[in-house]
């Protein structure tokens, strides 16, 4: 749709106006006409195009045309001006006798103005993409992407780059989205006209915009090279600066801007950001300029994306504690044989906390121009609390966290309670990045534990991996990874869901008993565990009742996973596992507190 702007012009005066190529000026011919006008004619220079609406029957407006109804003259420019006021248009009015009685004269200066982004997501900022002002998901969608600049270019005295209001290193620019102001026209704008970039107060909480002082004139390639000094990238838009004049380069030129994401989508932010560029027209001294043309671009802040454990590993993270030397040695050998990297978090950093899986969740952010991993730091805040920030945060490795509203988080806030499925298709809807899985209290429970609200809101707001809530509060620790996981498979959907199954365990033990192995002992030789025979397990009615309850809890989750992930029974493998319940609520709470105390001290196995 062509942008139209009302033009007011009076007879006997020369009206000077700036017209943006691609827009139209609308001149109401009756409003400009003097009394007793019956006809009109139009003349213009070659670069000016015009038409009359409603259309007249005459084939040429050079001869007088009846001034009937309420005709409007539509004026546009075919190309940018080389000089100020170098295009002309005139409207002559005639009385009934055919004598000319008055003339409207318009001098036009045409400019091309385009604020451009990578709207087709191919890594190149194309000129004036028609979809740059909107956003659509998917491989056939459109709209630019901006990353939250949550890594740290500095390895010492570090903090996430989005917490700085300046560019610490030129390498920081690669984490930002390029936005280009392209202009063409005379050497300078007519006196008083200016270009202004502006943003809403809400969107200014989400992005910053920096400008390159190195100007690219289309006729001079050397001037397209930007300086390596950070002072050459002044801040243009921020929370404190919502509007600022930007240079008009003259001739044909390009000016680069760099858009920095400050925060991820969340409950109060849908991820979309609009940046505007307006051409302002002066009225008179002491009165604000008015916008006569506005171009806009829309960015979406890239979501934080989790990765399923069915993908090939890149790096393995593990904690060193005072009692796991043998485990570490075996893990080191396994990882080396597999060709991956082992990263050991030593005791001075983990402070006796071995639960790496509970402290962090690895994900990434992605765009056509840049991608890097981002660690989500859980609110559990135990011995490993400093590890994600002090060790992982760095160049091209981002950091994000959410602070719980309540003082004491629950065990369900540890990230053993946060998983993601492999890619799935559910009733024809594709989830190419899988779906997030969290554990919560049963829907009818009033006193159950839940993952803290701010983390859940963050996960839902990312949109691309729509979360699934499972019932995990029946477990003492309450983590979904204690009864389910995914493994790669060569057929069907490319993976299998593994589920703990007391029924499968009793079937296994019954088979052992039938084969004459009823007196075989479990836990024999293990310290702190009392041996028990297969027969004793099968004859323990209390244990059987407890596991019937556990099986019902897992079956409830099984049905949810089948429905929400589009799974069949052939996609699920039942693992024989038995559970023992803490039947007394008070005793169960005491044992949970004791376990958490031991975890904090690094004593739990």
C-alpha positions as CSV (number, residue, x, y, z in Angstrom):
1,X,0.0,0.0,0.0
2,X,1.4,3.4,-1.1
3,X,1.9,5.9,1.7
4,X,-0.1,9.1,1.0
5,X,0.4,12.6,2.5
6,X,-1.9,15.6,2.2
7,X,-0.3,18.6,0.3
8,X,-1.8,22.0,0.8
9,X,-0.9,24.7,-1.8
10,X,-2.3,28.1,-2.4
11,X,-2.7,30.0,-5.7
12,X,-0.2,32.8,-6.3
13,X,2.5,31.2,-4.1
14,X,5.3,28.7,-4.7
15,X,5.0,25.7,-2.4
16,X,8.2,23.8,-1.7
17,X,7.9,20.3,-0.5
18,X,10.0,17.1,0.0
19,X,8.6,13.9,-1.4
20,X,9.9,10.5,-0.6
21,X,10.2,8.2,-3.6
22,X,7.5,5.5,-3.3
23,X,5.0,7.7,-1.6
24,X,2.3,10.0,-2.9
25,X,1.2,13.6,-2.3
26,X,-2.5,14.3,-2.5
27,X,-3.7,17.8,-3.5
28,X,-7.4,18.5,-3.3
29,X,-8.0,20.6,-6.4
30,X,-11.2,22.2,-5.1
31,X,-9.6,23.3,-1.9
32,X,-6.8,25.1,-3.8
33,X,-9.1,26.5,-6.5
34,X,-10.1,30.2,-6.4
35,X,-13.8,31.3,-6.7
36,X,-15.4,30.9,-10.1
37,X,-13.0,28.1,-11.2
38,X,-14.6,25.8,-13.7
39,X,-11.6,24.0,-15.3
40,X,-8.0,23.1,-14.5
41,X,-4.9,21.8,-16.3
42,X,-1.6,20.3,-15.0
43,X,2.0,20.6,-16.2
44,X,5.1,19.0,-14.7
45,X,8.7,18.2,-15.3
46,X,9.6,14.6,-16.5
47,X,10.5,13.1,-13.1
48,X,7.0,14.0,-11.7
49,X,4.1,11.6,-12.2
50,X,0.5,12.5,-11.4
51,X,-3.0,11.2,-11.9
52,X,-6.5,12.5,-11.0
53,X,-9.0,10.6,-8.9
54,X,-11.8,10.1,-9.7
55,X,-10.4,9.6,-13.2
56,X,-11.6,12.1,-15.8
57,X,-12.7,11.2,-19.3
58,X,-10.1,13.5,-21.0
59,X,-7.0,11.8,-22.3
60,X,-4.7,14.8,-21.4
61,X,-4.7,17.2,-18.6
62,X,-2.7,19.7,-20.7
63,X,-6.0,21.1,-22.0
64,X,-8.5,22.4,-19.5
65,X,-10.4,19.7,-17.6
66,X,-13.8,20.3,-16.0
67,X,-13.5,20.9,-12.2
68,X,-16.4,18.5,-11.3
69,X,-17.1,16.8,-8.0
70,X,-14.2,16.7,-5.6
71,X,-11.1,15.7,-7.7
72,X,-7.8,14.9,-6.0
73,X,-4.4,15.2,-7.7
74,X,-2.0,12.3,-6.8
75,X,1.6,13.3,-7.2
76,X,4.6,10.9,-7.0
77,X,8.3,11.0,-8.0
78,X,10.0,8.5,-10.2
79,X,13.6,9.1,-8.9
80,X,15.6,11.0,-6.3
81,X,16.5,14.6,-7.0
82,X,20.1,15.6,-7.7
83,X,19.5,19.1,-6.5
84,X,17.0,20.8,-4.1
85,X,13.7,21.8,-5.8
86,X,14.8,20.5,-9.2
87,X,11.3,19.1,-10.1
88,X,8.2,21.3,-10.8
89,X,4.5,20.9,-11.1
90,X,1.8,23.5,-11.7
91,X,-2.0,23.6,-11.7
92,X,-3.7,26.3,-13.7
93,X,-7.4,27.2,-13.0
94,X,-9.8,28.6,-15.6
95,X,-13.1,30.4,-15.5
96,X,-16.1,29.5,-17.6
97,X,-14.8,31.5,-20.6
98,X,-11.6,29.6,-20.7
99,X,-9.4,32.4,-19.4
100,X,-6.8,31.4,-16.8
101,X,-7.4,33.1,-13.4
102,X,-4.9,31.5,-11.0
103,X,-2.0,29.1,-10.7
104,X,-0.7,26.7,-8.0
105,X,3.1,26.1,-8.3
106,X,4.9,23.3,-6.5
107,X,8.7,22.8,-6.3
108,X,9.6,19.2,-5.3
109,X,12.7,17.7,-3.8
110,X,12.6,13.9,-4.1
111,X,14.6,11.6,-1.7
112,X,14.9,7.9,-1.3
113,X,14.8,6.7,2.3
114,X,14.9,3.1,3.4
115,X,15.6,1.6,6.8
116,X,16.6,-1.9,6.0
117,X,17.1,-5.2,7.9
118,X,17.6,-8.9,7.0
119,X,13.9,-9.5,6.6
120,X,14.2,-12.6,4.5
121,X,16.7,-14.1,7.0
122,X,19.4,-15.0,4.4
123,X,22.2,-13.2,6.2
124,X,22.1,-10.1,3.9
125,X,20.4,-6.8,4.5
126,X,18.4,-6.3,1.4
127,X,17.0,-3.0,0.2
128,X,13.4,-2.1,1.2
129,X,12.0,-5.6,1.6
130,X,8.2,-5.3,1.6
131,X,8.0,-7.5,4.7
132,X,10.5,-5.7,6.9
133,X,7.7,-4.1,9.0
134,X,6.1,-7.4,10.0
135,X,7.1,-10.8,11.4
136,X,6.0,-14.3,10.6
137,X,7.3,-17.6,12.0
138,X,8.7,-20.5,10.0
139,X,11.0,-21.3,7.1
140,X,8.7,-19.5,4.7
141,X,8.2,-16.6,7.1
142,X,9.8,-13.2,7.3
143,X,11.1,-10.7,9.7
144,X,14.5,-9.8,11.2
145,X,16.0,-11.5,14.3
146,X,18.0,-9.9,17.1
147,X,20.0,-11.8,19.7
148,X,20.1,-11.1,23.4
149,X,23.8,-10.1,23.7
150,X,24.2,-12.2,26.8
151,X,27.8,-13.4,26.3
152,X,30.9,-11.6,27.5
153,X,33.6,-10.4,25.1
154,X,35.8,-9.9,28.2
155,X,37.3,-12.9,30.0
156,X,38.3,-10.9,33.1
157,X,36.1,-8.5,35.1
158,X,33.4,-10.0,32.9
159,X,29.7,-9.3,32.8
160,X,27.1,-10.0,30.1
161,X,27.6,-7.5,27.3
162,X,24.0,-6.5,27.3
163,X,24.6,-4.9,30.8
164,X,27.0,-2.4,29.1
165,X,25.7,0.7,27.3
166,X,28.8,0.7,25.1
167,X,30.6,-1.6,22.8
168,X,33.5,-3.1,24.7
169,X,35.2,-4.7,21.6
170,X,34.5,-4.6,17.9
171,X,34.0,-8.3,18.1
172,X,30.9,-7.5,20.0
173,X,29.2,-6.3,16.8
174,X,28.9,-9.8,15.5
175,X,26.4,-10.5,18.3
176,X,24.2,-7.6,17.1
177,X,21.9,-7.3,14.1
178,X,22.9,-5.0,11.3
179,X,20.4,-2.4,10.3
180,X,21.2,-0.1,7.3
181,X,19.9,3.4,6.5
182,X,20.0,3.9,2.8
183,X,19.4,7.3,1.3
184,X,19.6,8.9,-2.1
185,X,19.0,12.6,-3.0
186,X,20.6,16.0,-3.1
187,X,23.8,16.8,-1.2
188,X,21.7,18.0,1.7
189,X,18.1,18.1,2.7
190,X,16.2,21.4,2.4
191,X,16.8,23.7,5.4
192,X,15.1,22.5,8.6
193,X,14.3,19.0,7.4
194,X,16.0,16.1,9.3
195,X,15.9,12.4,9.9
196,X,15.1,11.0,13.3
197,X,15.3,7.4,14.6
198,X,12.9,6.6,17.4
199,X,11.5,3.8,19.5
200,X,8.7,3.3,22.1
201,X,9.4,3.4,25.8
202,X,8.5,-0.3,26.2
203,X,10.7,-1.4,23.2
204,X,13.6,0.6,24.6
205,X,13.7,-1.8,27.5
206,X,14.5,-4.6,25.0
207,X,17.1,-3.3,22.6
208,X,19.8,-0.7,22.1
209,X,20.9,0.8,18.8
210,X,24.5,1.8,18.1
211,X,25.6,3.8,15.0
212,X,28.7,3.4,12.9
213,X,30.4,6.7,12.3
214,X,32.1,5.1,9.2
215,X,30.0,6.1,6.3
216,X,29.5,4.0,3.2
217,X,29.1,6.1,0.1
218,X,28.0,3.9,-2.8
219,X,30.7,5.5,-5.0
220,X,33.6,5.0,-2.6
221,X,34.2,1.4,-1.3
222,X,37.1,2.4,1.0
223,X,34.7,4.5,3.1
224,X,32.7,1.3,3.9
225,X,35.4,0.0,6.1
226,X,34.7,0.8,9.8
227,X,37.1,1.8,12.4
228,X,38.4,-0.6,15.0
229,X,37.9,1.9,17.8
230,X,34.8,1.5,20.0
231,X,34.3,5.3,20.2
232,X,33.2,5.0,16.5
233,X,30.0,3.3,17.6
234,X,28.0,5.9,19.6
235,X,24.8,4.9,21.3
236,X,21.7,6.1,19.4
237,X,18.7,4.6,21.1
238,X,18.4,3.3,24.7
239,X,16.1,3.4,27.7
240,X,17.3,7.0,28.3
241,X,17.2,8.1,24.7
242,X,14.0,7.2,22.8
243,X,14.6,9.5,19.8
244,X,17.6,10.9,18.1
245,X,18.5,12.7,14.9
246,X,20.6,10.6,12.5
247,X,22.7,11.9,9.6
248,X,21.4,12.3,6.1
249,X,24.4,11.5,4.0
250,X,23.6,13.2,0.7
251,X,24.0,11.7,-2.8
252,X,23.8,7.9,-2.5
253,X,24.9,6.5,0.8
254,X,24.5,3.9,3.5
255,X,24.8,4.2,7.2
256,X,25.1,1.1,9.4
257,X,23.4,0.7,12.8
258,X,23.8,-2.3,15.2
259,X,20.8,-3.5,17.2
260,X,21.6,-5.2,20.5
261,X,19.0,-7.4,22.3
262,X,18.8,-6.8,26.0
263,X,16.3,-9.3,27.3
264,X,14.6,-12.6,26.3
265,X,10.8,-13.0,25.7
266,X,9.0,-13.3,29.0
267,X,5.5,-13.0,30.5
268,X,5.4,-9.3,29.9
269,X,7.2,-9.3,26.5
270,X,6.2,-11.1,23.4
271,X,9.6,-10.8,21.7
272,X,8.7,-8.2,19.0
273,X,10.4,-4.9,18.7
274,X,9.7,-2.0,16.3
275,X,12.3,0.6,15.3
276,X,11.1,3.7,13.4
277,X,12.8,6.3,11.1
278,X,11.0,9.5,10.4
279,X,11.6,12.5,8.1
280,X,10.6,15.6,9.9
281,X,9.4,18.8,8.3
282,X,9.9,22.3,9.8
283,X,6.9,24.5,10.4
284,X,8.4,27.6,11.9
285,X,10.8,28.7,14.7
286,X,9.6,27.6,18.1
287,X,7.2,25.0,16.9
288,X,8.1,21.3,16.8
289,X,8.8,19.6,13.4
290,X,6.1,17.2,12.1
291,X,6.8,13.8,10.6
292,X,5.9,13.6,6.9
293,X,7.3,10.1,6.3
294,X,8.0,7.1,8.6
295,X,9.7,3.8,7.8
296,X,9.7,1.0,10.3
297,X,11.4,-2.4,10.8
298,X,10.3,-5.2,13.1
299,X,12.7,-7.5,15.0
300,X,11.9,-10.6,17.0
301,X,14.3,-11.4,19.9
302,X,15.6,-14.9,19.3
303,X,14.2,-17.4,21.9
304,X,16.3,-19.5,24.2
305,X,16.2,-23.0,22.8
306,X,17.0,-26.2,24.7
307,X,18.7,-29.2,23.1
308,X,17.6,-32.8,23.5
309,X,20.0,-35.4,24.8
310,X,19.5,-37.4,21.6
311,X,21.8,-35.0,19.8
312,X,25.5,-35.9,19.5
313,X,27.4,-34.4,22.5
314,X,30.0,-31.7,22.2
315,X,31.3,-31.4,25.7
316,X,30.7,-33.3,28.9
317,X,30.6,-31.4,32.3
318,X,31.1,-33.2,35.6
319,X,32.0,-32.3,39.2
320,X,35.1,-33.5,41.1
321,X,34.4,-34.3,44.7
322,X,36.4,-35.9,47.5
323,X,34.9,-39.4,46.9
324,X,34.5,-39.8,43.1
325,X,38.0,-40.2,41.8
326,X,37.3,-43.6,40.3
327,X,34.2,-42.3,38.6
328,X,36.0,-39.4,37.1
329,X,38.8,-41.6,35.8
330,X,36.3,-43.9,34.1
331,X,34.4,-41.0,32.8
332,X,37.6,-39.4,31.4
333,X,38.4,-42.6,29.5
334,X,34.9,-43.0,28.1
335,X,34.7,-39.4,26.9
336,X,38.2,-39.6,25.4
337,X,37.3,-42.8,23.5
338,X,34.2,-41.1,22.2
339,X,36.2,-38.2,20.9
340,X,34.5,-35.5,23.0
341,X,35.8,-33.0,25.5
342,X,35.5,-33.4,29.3
343,X,35.2,-30.3,31.5
344,X,35.8,-31.0,35.2
345,X,34.4,-28.6,37.8
346,X,36.8,-28.9,40.7
347,X,35.9,-28.6,44.4
348,X,37.1,-25.0,44.9
349,X,34.3,-24.0,42.4
350,X,31.6,-26.6,43.2
351,X,32.1,-26.4,47.0
352,X,31.1,-30.0,47.4
353,X,28.0,-29.8,45.2
354,X,28.1,-32.6,42.6
355,X,24.7,-32.0,40.9
356,X,25.7,-30.3,37.7
357,X,22.5,-31.5,36.0
358,X,20.5,-29.7,38.6
359,X,22.4,-26.4,38.5
360,X,22.4,-25.7,34.7
361,X,20.5,-26.3,31.5
362,X,22.3,-25.8,28.2
363,X,20.6,-24.2,25.3
364,X,21.4,-21.8,22.5
365,X,20.2,-18.7,20.6
366,X,20.3,-18.5,16.8
367,X,20.0,-16.1,13.9
368,X,21.2,-16.0,10.3
369,X,24.3,-14.0,11.3
370,X,25.3,-15.5,14.6
371,X,24.6,-18.4,17.0
372,X,26.1,-19.4,20.4
373,X,25.3,-21.5,23.4
374,X,23.5,-20.0,26.4
375,X,23.4,-21.6,29.8
376,X,20.2,-21.2,31.9
377,X,21.2,-21.0,35.6
378,X,18.7,-22.5,38.0
379,X,17.5,-20.7,41.1
380,X,18.6,-23.6,43.4
381,X,21.7,-21.6,44.4
382,X,23.8,-24.2,46.1
383,X,27.5,-25.0,45.9
384,X,27.6,-24.8,42.1
385,X,25.9,-21.4,42.1
386,X,29.0,-19.5,40.8
387,X,30.0,-22.0,38.1
388,X,27.7,-20.9,35.2
389,X,28.6,-17.2,35.6
390,X,32.3,-17.5,36.5
391,X,33.3,-20.4,34.3
392,X,30.8,-20.7,31.4
393,X,30.0,-17.1,30.6
394,X,32.5,-15.7,28.1
395,X,33.1,-14.9,24.4
396,X,30.3,-16.6,22.4
397,X,28.9,-18.3,25.5
398,X,25.9,-16.6,27.0
399,X,24.3,-16.6,30.4
400,X,20.7,-16.2,31.6
401,X,18.9,-16.8,34.9
402,X,15.6,-16.1,36.6
403,X,15.4,-15.1,40.2
404,X,12.7,-16.8,42.2
405,X,10.1,-14.6,43.8
406,X,9.9,-16.7,46.9
407,X,12.9,-16.9,49.3
408,X,13.1,-20.7,49.5
409,X,13.0,-22.6,46.2
410,X,11.9,-26.2,46.1
411,X,13.6,-29.2,44.8
412,X,11.4,-28.9,41.7
413,X,13.4,-25.8,40.7
414,X,16.5,-27.9,40.1
415,X,17.0,-28.6,36.4
416,X,16.8,-32.4,36.7
417,X,13.2,-31.3,36.5
418,X,13.7,-29.6,33.1
419,X,14.0,-31.7,30.0
420,X,13.1,-31.4,26.3
421,X,11.9,-34.0,23.8
422,X,13.4,-34.7,20.4
423,X,11.6,-33.2,17.4
424,X,8.0,-34.5,17.1
425,X,4.8,-34.0,15.0
426,X,1.6,-34.0,17.0
427,X,-1.7,-34.3,15.1
428,X,-0.1,-32.6,12.0
429,X,1.6,-29.8,14.0
430,X,5.4,-29.9,13.8
431,X,7.7,-29.2,16.7
432,X,11.0,-29.2,14.9
433,X,12.9,-28.3,18.1
434,X,10.9,-30.6,20.4
435,X,8.9,-29.7,23.4
436,X,10.1,-28.7,26.9
437,X,9.1,-31.0,29.8
438,X,8.8,-29.9,33.4
439,X,7.5,-31.5,36.6
440,X,4.8,-30.0,38.7
441,X,2.3,-31.0,41.4
442,X,-0.8,-33.0,40.5
443,X,-3.5,-30.6,39.2
444,X,-5.9,-31.3,42.1
445,X,-3.2,-30.8,44.8
446,X,-3.3,-27.7,47.0
447,X,-0.1,-28.1,48.9
448,X,2.2,-29.6,46.3
449,X,5.5,-28.3,45.1
450,X,5.9,-26.6,41.7
451,X,8.7,-25.2,39.6
452,X,8.9,-21.5,40.5
453,X,6.6,-19.2,38.5
454,X,9.3,-17.0,37.0
455,X,11.1,-20.0,35.4
456,X,7.8,-21.4,34.0
457,X,6.9,-18.0,32.6
458,X,10.3,-17.7,30.9
459,X,10.0,-21.2,29.4
460,X,6.5,-20.6,28.0
461,X,7.4,-17.2,26.6
462,X,10.1,-18.7,24.3
463,X,7.1,-20.2,22.2
464,X,9.1,-22.5,20.0
465,X,9.2,-25.5,22.4
466,X,5.7,-25.4,24.0
467,X,6.1,-26.9,27.5
468,X,4.4,-30.0,28.8
469,X,3.7,-30.3,32.5
470,X,4.1,-33.8,34.0
471,X,3.2,-34.9,37.6
472,X,6.5,-35.3,39.4
473,X,5.7,-34.1,43.0
474,X,5.1,-37.8,44.0
475,X,8.8,-38.2,44.0
476,X,10.9,-37.3,47.1
477,X,13.2,-35.0,45.0
478,X,10.5,-34.5,42.3
479,X,12.5,-34.5,39.1
480,X,11.1,-35.7,35.8
481,X,14.5,-37.2,34.9
482,X,14.1,-39.7,37.7
483,X,11.4,-41.7,35.8
484,X,11.9,-40.8,32.1
485,X,14.4,-39.9,29.4
486,X,14.9,-40.2,25.7
487,X,17.5,-42.2,23.7
488,X,18.3,-42.2,20.0
489,X,16.9,-44.9,17.8
490,X,17.5,-45.8,14.2
491,X,13.9,-46.2,13.2
492,X,10.4,-44.8,13.7
493,X,10.6,-41.3,15.1
494,X,14.4,-41.5,15.6
495,X,14.1,-41.9,19.4
496,X,12.5,-44.0,22.1
497,X,11.0,-42.7,25.4
498,X,12.3,-44.7,28.4
499,X,9.9,-44.9,31.3
500,X,10.5,-46.4,34.7
501,X,8.0,-49.3,35.3
502,X,7.4,-51.1,38.6
503,X,5.2,-53.5,36.6
504,X,8.1,-54.4,34.4
505,X,10.3,-54.9,37.5
506,X,7.8,-57.3,39.1
507,X,7.5,-59.2,35.8
508,X,11.3,-59.5,35.8
509,X,11.5,-60.7,39.4
510,X,8.6,-63.2,38.9
511,X,10.5,-64.6,35.9
512,X,13.6,-65.0,38.1
513,X,11.6,-66.7,40.8
514,X,10.0,-69.1,38.3
515,X,13.5,-69.9,37.0
516,X,14.6,-70.9,40.5
517,X,16.5,-67.7,41.5
518,X,14.2,-66.6,44.3
519,X,17.0,-66.6,46.8
520,X,19.2,-64.3,44.7
521,X,20.2,-61.2,46.7
522,X,20.0,-57.6,45.6
523,X,22.4,-55.0,47.1
524,X,24.7,-57.8,48.4
525,X,28.0,-56.3,49.4
526,X,26.9,-52.7,49.2
527,X,27.7,-50.5,52.2
528,X,24.7,-48.8,53.8
529,X,22.2,-51.2,52.0
530,X,20.6,-54.3,53.5
531,X,20.6,-57.3,51.1
532,X,17.1,-58.5,50.1
533,X,16.2,-61.6,48.0
534,X,13.9,-61.8,45.0
535,X,11.4,-63.8,47.1
536,X,11.4,-61.2,49.8
537,X,10.6,-58.5,47.3
538,X,7.7,-60.5,45.8
539,X,6.3,-61.3,49.2
540,X,6.4,-57.7,50.5
541,X,2.8,-56.6,50.2
542,X,3.5,-53.1,51.4
543,X,6.2,-52.6,48.8
544,X,3.8,-54.0,46.2
545,X,1.0,-51.5,47.2
546,X,3.5,-48.6,47.1
547,X,4.6,-49.5,43.6
548,X,1.0,-49.9,42.4
549,X,0.7,-46.2,43.4
550,X,3.9,-45.3,41.7
551,X,2.8,-47.1,38.5
552,X,-0.4,-45.2,38.5
553,X,1.5,-41.9,38.7
554,X,3.8,-43.0,35.9
555,X,0.9,-44.2,33.8
556,X,-0.7,-40.7,34.2
557,X,2.4,-39.2,32.8
558,X,2.7,-41.9,30.1
559,X,-0.7,-40.8,28.8
560,X,0.2,-37.1,28.8
561,X,3.4,-37.8,26.9
562,X,1.7,-40.0,24.4
563,X,-0.9,-37.3,23.8
564,X,1.4,-34.3,23.8
565,X,4.3,-35.8,21.8
566,X,2.2,-37.9,19.4
567,X,3.7,-41.2,20.6
568,X,2.5,-44.8,20.2
569,X,3.2,-47.7,22.6
570,X,6.0,-48.9,20.2
571,X,7.8,-45.6,20.8
572,X,8.1,-46.4,24.6
573,X,10.4,-48.8,26.4
574,X,9.6,-49.8,30.0
575,X,12.5,-50.1,32.3
576,X,12.2,-52.4,35.3
577,X,12.5,-50.1,38.3
578,X,11.0,-50.3,41.8
579,X,10.4,-47.4,44.2
580,X,9.9,-47.1,48.0
581,X,7.5,-44.5,49.3
582,X,7.9,-42.2,52.3
583,X,4.5,-43.0,53.6
584,X,4.4,-40.7,56.6
585,X,4.1,-37.2,55.4
586,X,6.1,-35.7,58.3
587,X,8.8,-38.4,58.0
588,X,8.9,-37.8,54.3
589,X,9.4,-34.1,54.7
590,X,12.2,-34.7,57.3
591,X,13.9,-37.1,54.8
592,X,13.6,-34.5,52.0
593,X,15.2,-31.9,54.3
594,X,17.9,-34.3,55.3
595,X,18.7,-35.1,51.6
596,X,18.8,-31.4,50.7
597,X,21.1,-30.8,53.7
598,X,23.4,-33.6,52.5
599,X,23.3,-32.3,48.9
600,X,24.4,-28.9,50.1
601,X,27.4,-30.5,51.9
602,X,28.2,-32.7,49.0
603,X,27.4,-35.9,50.9
604,X,24.6,-37.3,48.8
605,X,25.4,-40.1,46.4
